[in-house]
Amino acid sequence: MAERRIGIIMNGVTGRMGTIQHLMRSILAIRAKGGVALADGTRLMPDPILVGRNAAKLEALARAHGVQRHTTDLDRALADKNDTIYFDALSTALREPNVEKAIAAGKHVYCEKPVATNLASALALYRKAKAAGIKHGVVQDKLFLPGLVKLRRLKEAGFFGRILSVKGDFGYWVFAGDTLPAQRPSWNYRKADGGGIMLDMLCHWRYVLDNLFGEVRAVSSTGANFLPERWDEQGQQYRADADDAAFSTFQLEGGIIAQINSSWCTRVRRDDLVTFQVDGTNGSAVAGLTRCFAQGQATTPKPVWDPDRRRTDDFLAQWQEVPDNEDYPNGFLAQWELFLRHVAEDAPFAWDFLAGARGVQLAELGLKSSAERRWIDVPRLEA
């Protein structure tokens, strides 16, 4: 079977997400299974070159995972015509100028979200990519979560009837860094570096809502900065001026109401770090990252309100788990394979820079809604 090499410039993969999800569980996992199968029977084999600012970190990462190539010189990497894809997992504030460089160099571009820190910049990148004739895509990994795949299957089967509402709850306690090290990077909490939970998570919620339930038409959001003092990776105290919690309501097409709370200042007492409950006329379902539980009309109990008696109902036991009827690959890997096929053989890929711009648009309008304390319509972005 013929093998075809494809060179990938991977910038910013020394961070936790870049290392684990994009390098180890995606590109190296694809290499380990013999590449990506193309329609003509060819196996497409990714050949990464790791790019970053810290030479020692790059060398250690490359050595640990058997990657042959690494450099601190992005311009030199972009000048190599043998590497045709540029991937960006840098902090948000650094993404736009580096993606612009890659587009100017004629590279196909795949990057983490948010694609930019504001809508004008995100749309500018989309237009530049389109004018350059390159392939472009943005990571939208949560669409591939087993729990959400099961929700989509229930919807496609007509289980819910008419969907009425969606309730999402995301978050966990991120330590401030004084007593225990924080489990998220410090730039997440600085506005100047593109930090803030609304810019991060409303980009996710946009593609989840648009693709699973209905296009977002309006937003009302309240952001909060609950922990304004944090400690960075070197143990130095710094001013955390970005929002670390957001409480958002969305109006979707079809009259569906979605409400999603996002917080890095909450302690978990639910099934998972993120849960979505979908309520419909014929049934409801609750999904986490991997599991999903459903309750149909015929099995819905009829509780009666009585605040003077302690309840003995086992409400959780009244739901039926949706089985694992298929294999669920790592979501990052699955989307990487789709993008690689998109580049190699022009296979379909739905999540381009315009899709990324829609996420940035919702985050920007969410921040505006919070600042002005009002509902804001979400205009449709067209190609």
C-alpha positions, 0 to 999 in steps of 0.5 A: 500500500502506497504511503504519502507524506504530509508535513505539519508545522506544529506551533505551540504544542509544548503546552498541556493541550497541545502536547496531549490532545494534538501531538500525542493523542492525534498526530502521533496516534495517527502515525502509530496506526499507519496514517490516514486512509485516503479514498484511493487506498493511499495512506497519508502519513503526517510528519510533524515539525515542532515549533516553539520559543523554548529550545530546551522544552522542544528538544525534551518533547521531541526526544520523549515522543520520537519526533525527529524535527523541531525548531525555534525559527518559525519563519524558517519552518514556514519557508520549507515547501515540503511542509504544507500544513500549519497548526497553531495551539499558541495562546489566543493573543499570539494566534492571529499574527502567526496564522497571518504569516502561515497564510502568506506563506501559502500553508493550509492552516488548522488552529485551536479556537478562538481563531482570534481575540475579536470578530473583526480579526477573525473575519479578516483571517477568513477573508485572507485565507479564502483569497489565498486559496488555502484550506483552513479549519478550526478545532471544534472538538466537543462535537465529537464527545461520546456524550454529545454524539449520543444526544445527536443520535437521540435527536436524529431518531426523533426521541425528544419530539419538539425540543424545548430547552437546553441546560448546560453546566460547565466548570470546576475549581481552578486553584488560584496558585497560592496553596496548590499550583493552578491546573490552567495556564495563567494567561487564561486569566489576563485580558491582554493575553486573550484570557477570559472564560467567555472568549474561551467557552462561548466559542465552544457553546456556539458550535455545540448549539448551532450544530446540535440544536439550532442556530443562536439568534440572541444572547444575554450573558453575565460575566464575573471576575470572582478571583482577581488575584492569582499566582502564576507558574513561577509562584508570582502573584498577578492581577487576574483581570479576565472573567472567570465565570459566565452565566449565559442564556441563548435564544435559538432558532425554532424557539429553543431556549438554552442556558449554560453556566461556565465557571472556573470558580465552582466545585463539581457535584454533578455527573461530569465536568460538563453536562447538558440536559435537553428537554423535549415534548416526548423525552429528555436526556442528560449527557456528560463527556462520555455518558448519556441518560434518557427518560421518555414520556412513557417512563416519566414519573409524576412527582408531587410537590410537598416541601414538608416531607423528605423525598424518598424518590431516587430520581437518578435511577429513573433514567436509562443509560444510552448504550455505547453502540459504536466506537468513539475515537478521540475527538481531536484525532477524529477532526484531525483525520477529517482535516488531513483528508480535506487537504489531501483529497478535498474531502468535506470539512465543515468547520472553517475559519468562518465557523471559527469567526461565529464562535468569536462573534458570540463571545464578543456579543456575550461580553457586550451583553454583560457590559451593557446588561441587556439582550443582544441579537446575533446577526448571521455571518455568511460566507 
